[in-house]
Amino acid sequence: MQNIGVYIHWPYCARICPYCDFNVVRDRGRTQEQADLAAAILADLAAQRALTGPRRLVSIFFGGGTPSLMDPGFAAEMIAAARRLWDAAPDLEISLEANPTDAETGRFAALAEAGVSRLSLGVQALDDASLKFLGRNHDAGAARRAAAEAARLFPRLSLDLIYARPGQTPETWAEELRTAIGWGADHISPYQLTIEAGTAFDRAVRRGSFRPADEALGAALYDTTQAVLESQGFDAYEVSNHARGPAARSRHNLVYWTGQDYVGAGPGAHGRLTLNGSRTATGAHRGIDAYIRAVRDAGLGFADRETLSPVEAAEERLLMGLRIDDGVAFAELAPLGLTPDHPEVVSLAAEGLLLTGGGRLRATRPGRLVLDWVTGRLATAANPA
């Protein structure tokens, strides 16, 4: 039976972070709307089950937004529905993103009881000045308390951290990483601060309020990340994800990176489904009201549904597969004409950016540092069959 994951997008946030370009709204006075949205997500899941047929459910992921703001009863209903609709694997992993505010920490026990087995905690920084700069609504003390509670309640704990912040050095970042490791997480996701178009940080940079880290500092901080986490037993199984052993790896993210199918439900959620033998990309309506109406009127929340050509599907496998240490099989890249002997593959391997053994294409550590450039070169040089 083919594997499938389920992604559920809960768009509500207590505040909008200045670096965020996700599909989110402020969580204020929306009680009835949230109940209506939860009902729509349940109906959408059922309708998508009719499309997919029976599958083995390997992952459920609640993202957003801030799903830890969700009524735990909604989470319990969605988990029960997904388990009922698809054949739940014995090692099904159920993940939920959370922020370390005291209010959200108070929901952790109920979320664990609902079935959540992996908490992804958006700590982002460990000092109050950096948290204020990042627009977070928690302080360092709340982060410590939330991590301790999460480590007690959930079998798996992941911490998200942002580096390349103004004034940060490799030395201070190394110390921050060592402190975070001591909080009991077996998975750490360090992301370099990027300035996304249209965000508050984008406007601040254009005003000259602060300057992002330059390429050299970003590379030094990346190297520091690898060195510190490796020394503590964390393997960099993906560009921005480090796990203490294979069991601690994020099951849901591996669904994405290995090209498995996943359902997307909730406003703006994307999905990838194999339907009638073809890879199909789905995208839900971004607006909450539009999504609820679409489910009510059409049964599904889709705003678009596109069958990918073999070349498009292979391009997606190239972009996603090179992110992980296992890489991507050349057989999956056949529609692009990429082989171990392709001139661009040979050239990039000679530059120390790619490996081509065992029938797979992998990015080296230097290759990961410039992965967008590497995949761009490969995509441009591809010779579609």
C-alpha positions in Angstrom: 0.0 0.0 0.0 1.4 3.4 -1.0 2.4 5.8 1.8 0.7 9.1 2.4 1.2 12.0 4.8 -1.4 14.6 5.8 -0.6 18.3 6.2 -3.1 20.5 8.1 -2.7 24.3 7.9 -4.0 26.3 10.9 -3.5 29.9 9.9 -4.0 31.7 13.2 -1.2 33.5 15.1 -1.1 35.7 18.2 1.0 38.1 16.2 2.6 38.2 12.8 6.4 37.9 13.0 8.3 40.5 10.8 10.2 37.8 8.9 7.1 35.6 8.1 5.6 35.3 4.6 3.3 32.4 5.4 -0.4 32.4 5.0 -1.4 33.6 8.5 -3.9 35.9 10.2 -4.2 37.4 13.7 -6.0 35.2 16.2 -8.5 37.7 17.6 -12.2 37.2 18.1 -12.5 34.4 15.6 -14.1 31.7 17.7 -16.9 30.8 15.4 -14.7 31.1 12.3 -12.3 28.6 13.8 -15.0 26.1 14.6 -16.3 26.5 11.0 -12.7 26.0 9.7 -12.2 22.9 11.8 -15.4 21.4 10.3 -14.3 22.3 6.8 -10.9 20.7 7.2 -12.6 17.5 8.4 -14.9 17.5 5.4 -11.9 18.2 3.1 -10.0 15.3 4.5 -12.9 13.0 3.8 -13.3 14.3 0.2 -9.5 13.8 -0.5 -9.7 10.2 0.8 -12.2 9.6 -1.9 -9.6 10.8 -4.4 -6.6 8.9 -3.0 -8.2 5.6 -2.1 -6.7 3.4 0.6 -3.1 4.4 1.6 -0.8 3.8 4.5 -0.8 6.9 6.7 2.8 7.6 7.9 2.6 11.2 9.1 0.2 13.9 10.2 1.6 17.4 10.5 -0.1 20.5 11.9 1.6 23.7 10.6 0.7 27.3 10.2 0.3 29.7 11.6 0.4 28.5 15.2 -1.5 25.3 15.6 -0.7 25.2 19.3 -3.3 27.9 19.6 -5.9 25.5 18.3 -8.5 24.1 20.6 -7.0 20.6 21.4 -10.4 19.1 20.8 -10.1 20.2 17.1 -6.7 18.5 16.9 -8.1 15.3 18.4 -11.0 15.2 15.9 -8.6 15.7 12.9 -6.2 13.1 14.1 -9.0 10.6 14.7 -10.5 11.4 11.2 -7.1 10.9 9.4 -6.5 7.6 11.2 -10.1 6.5 10.3 -9.8 7.5 6.6 -6.4 6.0 5.9 -4.6 2.9 7.2 -2.5 4.3 10.1 1.0 2.8 10.2 2.1 1.4 13.5 4.8 4.0 13.8 2.6 6.9 12.6 4.2 10.2 13.6 1.9 13.1 14.5 3.7 16.5 14.6 2.5 19.9 15.7 4.2 23.3 15.5 4.1 25.4 18.7 5.4 28.6 20.2 6.8 28.8 23.7 4.3 31.2 25.3 2.9 30.3 28.7 -0.6 30.1 27.2 0.4 27.6 24.6 2.5 25.6 27.0 -0.7 25.1 29.0 -2.2 23.2 26.1 0.7 20.8 25.7 -0.8 18.1 27.9 -4.1 18.1 26.1 -2.3 18.0 22.7 -0.3 15.0 23.8 -3.5 13.3 25.0 -5.0 14.0 21.6 -2.2 12.0 20.0 0.5 14.5 19.1 3.9 12.6 19.4 6.3 15.2 18.1 6.4 18.9 19.0 8.2 21.4 16.9 8.9 24.4 19.2 9.6 27.7 17.6 12.2 29.0 20.1 14.1 31.0 17.4 16.6 32.6 19.8 17.6 32.2 23.4 18.1 35.8 24.5 15.5 38.4 25.1 17.1 41.1 22.9 17.1 38.8 19.8 13.6 37.6 20.6 12.4 41.2 20.6 14.2 41.9 17.3 12.5 38.9 15.8 9.1 40.1 17.0 8.4 37.1 19.1 5.9 37.2 21.9 7.8 35.1 24.4 11.0 35.6 26.3 13.9 33.3 27.0 12.4 32.2 30.3 9.2 31.1 28.6 11.3 29.2 26.0 13.1 27.2 28.7 9.9 26.4 30.5 8.2 25.3 27.3 11.1 23.1 26.2 11.2 21.4 29.6 7.4 20.8 29.5 7.5 19.5 25.9 10.5 17.2 26.6 8.4 15.7 29.5 5.2 15.2 27.5 6.2 14.3 24.0 8.3 11.4 22.7 10.0 13.7 20.2 11.0 17.4 20.6 12.4 19.6 17.8 13.6 23.2 18.3 13.6 25.8 15.6 16.3 28.4 15.7 17.2 31.4 13.5 20.8 32.5 13.0 22.6 35.3 11.1 20.8 37.8 13.2 22.4 41.3 13.6 25.4 41.3 15.8 25.7 37.5 15.9 29.1 35.9 15.7 30.1 32.3 15.2 31.2 32.2 18.9 27.9 33.4 20.3 26.0 31.1 17.9 28.0 28.1 18.9 27.2 28.8 22.6 23.5 29.3 21.8 23.4 25.9 20.0 25.1 24.1 22.9 22.6 25.6 25.3 19.6 24.6 23.1 21.0 21.0 22.9 20.9 20.9 26.7 17.2 21.5 26.7 16.4 17.9 25.7 15.6 18.1 22.0 16.7 15.3 19.7 16.0 17.3 16.6 17.2 20.9 15.8 16.2 23.0 12.8 18.5 26.0 12.4 17.4 28.4 9.6 19.4 31.3 8.3 17.5 34.6 8.5 16.3 35.4 5.1 14.5 38.6 4.0 11.3 37.6 2.2 9.7 40.1 -0.1 6.7 42.0 1.4 7.6 41.2 5.0 8.2 43.8 7.7 11.9 42.9 7.7 12.0 43.5 3.9 10.7 47.0 4.5 13.1 47.5 7.4 16.1 46.5 5.2 15.1 48.8 2.4 14.8 51.7 5.0 18.3 50.9 6.2 17.1 49.9 9.7 19.4 46.9 9.7 21.7 45.0 7.3 21.4 41.2 6.8 24.5 39.1 7.3 26.8 39.1 4.3 27.7 35.9 2.4 31.0 35.3 4.3 29.4 35.6 7.7 26.5 33.4 6.6 28.9 30.7 5.5 30.9 30.9 8.8 27.7 30.6 10.8 26.6 27.6 8.7 30.0 25.9 9.2 29.6 26.6 13.0 26.2 25.0 12.9 27.5 21.8 11.3 30.6 21.6 13.6 28.7 22.1 16.9 25.8 19.8 16.1 27.9 17.0 14.7 30.1 17.1 17.9 26.9 16.5 19.9 25.8 13.5 17.8 23.4 15.3 15.5 23.5 14.3 11.8 22.7 16.9 9.1 20.2 14.7 7.3 18.8 17.7 5.4 20.1 21.2 4.7 18.4 22.8 7.7 17.5 19.8 9.9 19.7 17.9 12.3 18.7 14.7 14.2 20.3 12.7 16.9 20.0 9.4 15.1 17.7 8.2 12.3 14.7 7.7 14.6 14.6 11.4 15.5 14.3 12.5 11.9 11.1 14.3 11.0 8.9 11.7 9.3 6.7 14.3 7.6 9.5 16.3 6.2 11.0 13.1 4.7 7.6 12.6 3.0 8.3 15.8 1.1 11.9 15.3 0.4 11.6 11.7 -0.8 8.7 12.4 -3.1 6.0 10.6 -1.3 2.3 11.6 -1.5 0.7 14.0 0.9 -2.7 15.6 1.4 -2.9 19.3 2.1 -6.0 20.6 4.0 -6.6 24.1 5.4 -6.3 27.5 3.9 -3.4 27.8 1.4 -2.3 24.2 2.0 -0.5 22.4 -0.8 -0.6 18.7 -1.6 1.1 16.2 -3.9 -1.0 13.1 -4.9 -0.5 10.3 -7.3 -3.8 10.1 -9.1 -4.4 7.9 -12.1 -0.7 7.2 -12.3 0.3 10.9 -12.5 1.8 13.3 -10.0 -0.8 15.9 -9.2 -0.2 19.2 -7.4 -3.0 20.7 -5.3 -3.4 24.0 -3.7 -6.2 25.2 -1.4 -7.9 28.6 -1.4 -5.7 30.9 0.8 -8.6 32.9 2.3 -10.3 31.3 5.3 -13.8 32.2 4.1 -13.0 31.2 0.5 -11.7 27.8 1.7 -14.7 27.2 3.9 -17.1 28.1 1.0 -15.2 25.9 -1.4 -15.5 22.9 0.9 -19.1 23.6 1.5 -20.0 24.1 -2.2 -17.6 21.7 -4.0 -16.6 19.2 -1.3 -12.9 20.1 -1.7 -11.0 23.2 -0.7 -8.9 23.2 -3.8 -8.3 26.5 -5.6 -6.1 24.7 -8.2 -5.3 21.1 -9.2 -2.6 20.4 -11.8 -1.3 17.2 -13.3 2.5 17.6 -13.5 4.3 16.5 -16.6 7.1 13.9 -16.1 9.6 16.7 -16.6 7.9 18.9 -14.0 7.7 16.0 -11.5 11.4 15.2 -12.1 12.4 18.8 -11.6 10.6 18.8 -8.3 12.4 15.6 -7.3 15.7 17.3 -8.1 14.9 20.3 -6.0 13.6 18.3 -3.0 15.9 15.3 -3.2 19.2 17.1 -3.1 18.2 18.7 0.2 18.7 15.4 2.0 21.9 13.4 2.6 20.5 10.4 0.8 20.0 12.5 -2.4 17.8 11.4 -5.3 18.0 8.4 -7.6 19.1 9.0 -11.1 16.2 6.9 -12.2 13.8 9.6 -10.9 15.7 12.2 -12.9 15.4 10.3 -16.2 12.9 12.7 -17.7 15.5 15.5 -17.3 18.2 13.5 -19.1 20.5 13.8 -16.0 22.9 10.9 -15.6 26.2 10.4 -13.9 27.9 11.1 -17.3 25.9 14.3 -18.1 28.5 17.1 -18.6 27.0 19.4 -16.0 26.8 16.6 -13.4 30.4 15.7 -14.2 31.5 19.4 -13.9 29.7 20.0 -10.6 31.1 16.7 -9.2 34.6 17.8 -10.2 34.0 21.1 -8.3 33.3 19.0 -5.2 29.6 20.0 -5.1 28.0 16.7 -6.1 28.5 12.9 -5.6 27.2 10.4 -8.1 27.8 6.9 -6.6 25.3 4.1 -6.0 22.9 5.3 -8.7 22.1 8.4 -6.7 22.9 12.1 -7.0 23.9 13.8 -3.7 25.0 17.2 -2.7 28.2 17.5 -0.7 28.5 19.8 2.3 30.0 22.6 0.1 27.2 21.9 -2.5 24.6 22.3 0.2 26.0 25.7 1.0 25.2 26.9 -2.6 22.3 24.4 -3.3 20.0 26.9 -5.0 22.9 27.7 -7.4 23.7 24.0 -8.0 20.1 23.0 -8.7 19.7 26.0 -11.0 22.7 24.9 -13.0 21.4 21.4 -13.3 17.9 22.5 -14.2 19.2 24.8 -16.9 21.5 22.2 -18.3 19.0 19.3 -18.3 18.0 17.7 -21.6 14.4 16.6 -21.2 13.6 13.3 -22.8 
